[in-house]
Amino acid sequence: MNADDPHGPDAARSDAEELLAGSPAWDLSPSRHLHHKEVLMRQIDRDTISDTRKPTARPRRRLLRPAMALPVAAALTGVLVVTASGGDHTSAPRRSSAAEPAKAHVASVTLDRIAAAAMSRDVKPVRDDQFVYVASLGRENKGALGGPVRLGALGKHEVWTAQGSGPTTRTGWIRDTGKDAAMPGELGPIVTTSPVRAGLDHPTYKWLATLPTDPEALRTLLYAQTKPWGDLSQDETVFRNIGELLRSTIMPPATASALYKVVEGIPGVTVVPDAVDAAGRHGIGITRKDPSSATRDEWIFNKKTLAYLGSRSYMTADKGTGGPADTLYGIDAVMVSGVVDSPGEVTADTEG
């Protein structure tokens, strides 16, 4: 993809092993955790798009910032929004290409396989009094906004997502470990500024189990309840929201399978034959480049089991990056996910 991909598998695994074995610490300050997913990505999108057309008159949507820290990997607050009216959900026009039908076919076949694998998994339902635990490794852009991308050190990120139906202002807990840790040893609450219930703003296992498992019904629901994110198209917003669910939750098999079927129907989705996550694991990538965005996300799946491994984020335009197009600015790897009874408790259930 580009020369800024993470270091080789051997070195990455060594770093990963050291982090997974180390004591927990707070790696990112609350104001920096959403840096590359919110501030940086949207700023670059806005700068790039403004060169070709006037800025949209519609106010730009911002993610809800909690009092402590709302990790991208733990919630969808402010991303999926229920709207009273349908509005204009038309996708941005795409350029036709002779290669597009072939790429779409490959993506469809691959997503069919991923959906079938998800459906075959044995997942135990999560109780309301339990927590979904997800531990991941990742590297983020530590460069200045508008300057060259500088990937930080590999860090460990742990999230305990509460499963209660709410309303609550504390949706879980977070703990980070890494070379740049700002609050070593801290287990901090994930706090929202206003109470939320289980649902789009706080996806719990029980809520996910209530979603339609028919792909067309689920697609209709997601598109009806998703407001386009900034200048992104409706298709891209749905794609990115599903990506947040993949990296942050444990889902009922039928729900996960249906979500992959929804992705299969999103125009412009393509396959990356070989993609590497933050732990150095090679897999199959699923990505989508939106014409209205200067960035793209890429999901990575195990080539044999087709389990979700992690993701990569790229800047696809050189505007403001100080480097070439298709520059890696974020990468992660889900190492462990499971169900525990209290914050701070961990599980050894390994993903991928």
Secondary structure, 3 states (H helix, E strand, C coil): CCCCCCCCHHHHHHHHHHHHHCCCCECCCCCCCCHHHHHHHHHHHHHHHHCCCCCCCCCCCCCCCCCCCCCCCCCCCCCCCCCCCCCCCCCCCCCCCCCHHHHHHHHHHHHHHHHHHHHHCCCCCCCCCCEEEEEEEEEEECCCCCCCCCECCCEEEEEEEECCCCCEEEEEEEEEECCCCCECCCCEEEEEEEEECCECCECCHHHHHCCCCCHHHHHHHHHHCCCCCCCCCHHHHHHHHHHHHHHHCCCCHHHHHHHHHHHHCCCCEEEEEEEECCCCCEEEEEEECCCCCCEEEEEEEECCCCCEEEEEEEECCCCCCCCCCCEEEEEEEEEEEEEECCCCCCCCCECC
